Amino acid sequence: MVTRTKVAEYLKGAFDFGAINRRQVIVAADLRGAPEEVRSVLAQLPEGVYPDLRSLWPHLPGVERSA
């Protein structure tokens, strides 16, 4: 089960230099060794620019805070 906590673990530092787009979110998670289940959830994000981690959650309503 993918949770917000798990997603955040694989995106740690991804927003340190500012907003990133959907592709960059997925690449950042991949570079940090995110498993397929996390990358699959992130692939559901619509195209756009995300200023911070919190900006992802409205687009991922099925991802719960924690297990």
BAVO-293708 format. One record per residue: residue in three letters; x, y, z of N, C-alpha, C in turn. Coordinates in Angstrom, 1 decimal. Atoms other than C-alpha are relative to their C-alpha. Example, Ala and Ser with C-alpha at 12.3 -4.5 7.8 and 13.67 -1.06 7.14 Angstrom:
2
- ALA, 0.9, -1.2, 0.0, 12.3, -4.5, 7.8, 0.9, 1.2, 0.0
- SER, -0.9, -1.1, 0.0, 13.7, -1.1, 7.1, -0.8, 1.1, 0.8
This chain:
67
- MET, 0.8, -1.2, 0.0, 0.0, 0.0, 0.0, 0.9, 1.3, 0.0
- VAL, -0.8, -1.2, 0.1, 1.4, 3.4, -1.0, -0.7, 1.1, 0.9
- THR, 0.6, -1.0, -0.9, 0.9, 6.1, 1.6, 0.8, 1.3, -0.3
- ARG, -0.7, -1.3, 0.2, 1.8, 9.8, 1.6, 1.4, 0.0, 0.6
- THR, -1.3, 0.1, -0.6, 4.6, 9.0, 4.0, 1.0, -0.7, -0.9
- LYS, -0.9, 0.7, 0.9, 6.1, 6.5, 1.6, 0.4, 0.8, -1.2
- VAL, -0.3, -0.9, 1.1, 5.8, 8.9, -1.3, 1.0, 1.1, 0.4
- ALA, -0.9, -1.1, -0.5, 7.4, 11.7, 0.7, 1.5, -0.5, 0.2
- GLU, -1.3, 0.6, -0.2, 10.3, 9.3, 1.6, 0.8, 0.0, -1.3
- TYR, -0.7, 0.1, 1.3, 11.2, 8.9, -2.1, 0.1, 1.4, -0.7
- LEU, -0.2, -1.3, 0.6, 10.8, 12.6, -2.9, 0.7, 1.0, 0.9
- LYS, -0.8, -0.8, -0.9, 12.9, 13.9, 0.0, 1.1, 0.8, -0.8
- GLY, -1.0, -0.9, 0.6, 14.9, 16.9, -1.3, -0.4, 0.4, -1.4
- ALA, 0.3, -0.2, 1.4, 13.2, 16.9, -4.7, -0.5, 1.4, -0.3
- PHE, 0.6, -1.3, 0.1, 11.6, 20.3, -4.1, 1.0, 1.1, 0.6
- ASP, -0.9, -0.9, -0.7, 14.7, 21.9, -2.5, 0.4, 1.2, -0.8
- PHE, -0.5, -1.1, 0.8, 15.5, 24.1, -5.5, -1.2, 0.7, -0.7
- GLY, 1.2, -0.7, 0.5, 11.9, 25.1, -6.3, -1.0, -1.0, -0.6
- ALA, 1.1, 0.8, 0.6, 8.9, 23.8, -8.3, 0.6, -1.0, -1.0
- ILE, -0.4, 1.0, 1.0, 9.2, 20.7, -10.5, -1.3, -0.5, -0.7
- ASN, 1.2, 0.4, 0.8, 6.9, 19.3, -13.2, -0.2, -1.5, 0.3
- ARG, 0.4, 1.4, -0.2, 5.2, 15.9, -13.3, 1.2, -1.0, -0.3
- ARG, -1.1, 0.9, 0.4, 8.1, 14.2, -15.2, 1.1, 0.1, 1.0
- GLN, -1.1, -0.2, -1.0, 10.6, 15.6, -12.7, -0.3, -0.7, 1.3
- VAL, 0.4, 0.6, -1.2, 8.6, 14.3, -9.8, 0.2, -1.5, -0.1
- ILE, -0.2, 1.4, 0.2, 8.6, 10.8, -11.3, 1.5, -0.4, 0.0
- VAL, -1.4, 0.3, 0.1, 12.3, 10.9, -12.2, 0.7, 0.1, 1.4
- ALA, -0.6, -0.2, -1.3, 13.2, 12.2, -8.7, -0.3, -1.2, 0.9
- ALA, 0.3, 1.2, -0.8, 11.4, 9.2, -7.1, 0.8, -1.2, -0.5
- ASP, -0.8, 1.0, 0.6, 13.1, 6.9, -9.5, 1.4, 0.0, 0.4
- LEU, -1.4, -0.2, -0.4, 16.5, 8.3, -8.7, 0.3, -0.4, 1.4
- ARG, -0.1, 0.3, -1.5, 15.8, 7.7, -5.0, -0.4, -1.4, 0.3
- GLY, 0.3, 1.5, -0.1, 15.0, 4.0, -5.7, -1.4, -0.3, 0.4
- ALA, 1.4, 0.3, -0.2, 11.2, 4.2, -5.5, -0.4, -1.2, -0.6
- PRO, 0.5, 1.2, 0.7, 9.5, 0.9, -6.1, -1.1, 0.3, -1.0
- GLU, 0.9, -0.2, 1.1, 7.2, 0.5, -9.0, -1.4, 0.5, 0.5
- GLU, 1.3, -0.4, -0.5, 4.1, 0.9, -6.8, 0.0, 1.5, 0.2
- VAL, -0.1, -1.4, -0.3, 5.2, 4.4, -5.8, 0.1, 0.8, -1.4
- ARG, -0.1, -0.7, 1.3, 6.2, 5.4, -9.4, -1.4, -0.1, -0.7
- SER, 1.3, 0.1, 0.6, 2.8, 4.1, -10.6, -1.0, 1.0, 0.6
- VAL, 0.8, -1.0, -0.7, 1.0, 6.3, -8.1, 0.3, 1.4, -0.6
- LEU, -0.4, -1.3, 0.5, 3.0, 9.3, -9.2, -0.3, 0.2, -1.5
- ALA, 0.3, -0.1, 1.4, 2.3, 8.6, -12.8, -1.5, 0.4, -0.2
- GLN, 1.3, -0.5, 0.1, -1.3, 9.4, -12.1, -0.2, 1.5, 0.1
- LEU, 0.0, -1.5, -0.1, -0.4, 13.1, -11.5, -0.3, 0.6, -1.4
- PRO, 0.2, -0.7, 1.3, -1.7, 15.4, -14.2, 1.2, 0.8, -0.4
- GLU, -1.1, -0.9, 0.5, 0.8, 17.4, -16.3, -0.2, 1.3, 0.8
- GLY, 0.0, -1.3, -0.7, 1.7, 20.5, -14.4, 1.2, 0.2, 0.8
- VAL, -1.1, -0.4, -0.8, 4.1, 22.2, -12.1, -0.4, 0.0, 1.5
- TYR, 0.3, 0.1, -1.4, 4.2, 21.4, -8.4, 1.1, 0.7, 0.8
- PRO, -1.0, -0.8, -0.8, 5.8, 23.9, -6.0, 0.5, -0.7, 1.2
- ASP, -0.5, 0.7, -1.2, 6.1, 21.5, -3.1, -0.8, -1.3, 0.1
- LEU, 0.6, 1.3, -0.2, 5.2, 18.1, -1.8, -1.5, 0.0, 0.2
- ARG, 1.5, -0.1, -0.4, 1.8, 19.2, -0.4, -0.8, 0.2, -1.3
- SER, 0.8, -0.3, 1.2, 0.7, 20.3, -3.9, -0.3, -1.3, -0.8
- LEU, 0.3, 1.2, 0.7, 0.7, 16.7, -5.0, -1.3, -0.7, 0.5
- TRP, 1.1, 0.7, -0.7, -2.0, 15.5, -2.5, -1.4, 0.2, -0.6
- PRO, 1.4, -0.2, 0.6, -5.1, 17.1, -4.1, -0.2, -0.9, -1.3
- HIS, 0.0, 0.8, 1.2, -4.2, 15.1, -7.3, 0.1, -1.5, 0.2
- LEU, -0.2, 1.4, -0.4, -3.7, 11.8, -5.4, -1.0, -0.3, 1.1
- PRO, 0.9, 0.2, -1.2, -6.9, 11.5, -3.3, -0.1, -1.4, 0.6
- GLY, 0.0, 1.3, -0.5, -6.6, 7.8, -3.0, 1.2, -0.4, 0.9
- VAL, -1.2, 0.3, -0.8, -3.2, 8.0, -1.2, -0.3, 0.5, 1.4
- GLU, 0.2, -0.4, -1.4, -3.7, 7.9, 2.5, 1.2, 0.5, 0.7
- ARG, -1.2, -0.6, -0.8, -1.5, 9.7, 5.1, 1.0, -1.1, 0.4
- SER, -0.9, 1.1, -0.5, -0.1, 6.5, 6.6, -0.8, -1.3, 0.1
- ALA, 0.6, 1.3, 0.0, -0.8, 2.8, 6.9, -0.7, -0.2, 1.3
